[in-house]
Amino acid sequence: MNQPVSDTDHDSLTDHARALLAETSDAVGEKVGETRDRLSAAIDGGKKAYGKVNEQVTNGAKAADKAVHKHPYGALAIGVGVGALLGFLVTRRFSHCDR
């Protein structure tokens, strides 16, 4: 099952990758240098992408929170409606399996 990635997990992964770069700093060879450069670029790109996604998720959660506070009864009705629809579909699907 997929587990959410926390900031500490992300930081830990980045720290491990940076440690790997540091340990291979004295290694020689063109391929090693290219690999280190690609790894460093991937780490930087991953940090930027993570920051963008984190910001988008935070903004989406804030927008949903504002909408629910602005229209609490509408949000409740939507929640009940979606729950009833999912319950109906799941019940219908499993009732056909028993036959």
C-alpha positions, 0 to 999 in steps of 0.5 A: 500500500502506498504511504504518504511521503513526509517532509522528513522522508524527502529530506532523508532521501535527499541527505542519502543521495548527497552522502552518496555524492560525497562518498564518490567525490574522489572516484575518477573516470568520465562515467562516474563524473557524468553519473554524479552530475546527473544524480545532482541534477535529479536531486535538484529537479526532484526538490523543485517538483516536490515543492511545486506539488506540495504548494499545489496540494496546500493551495487546493486544501485551503480552497476546499476549506474555504468552500466548506466554510462558506457553504457548509450545508452544500458541502454536507449535501455533496458528501452525503450524496457521494457517500450514498452513491458509492454505497449503492454501487458497492452494494450492487456490485457485491450483491451480484457476486453472491449469486 
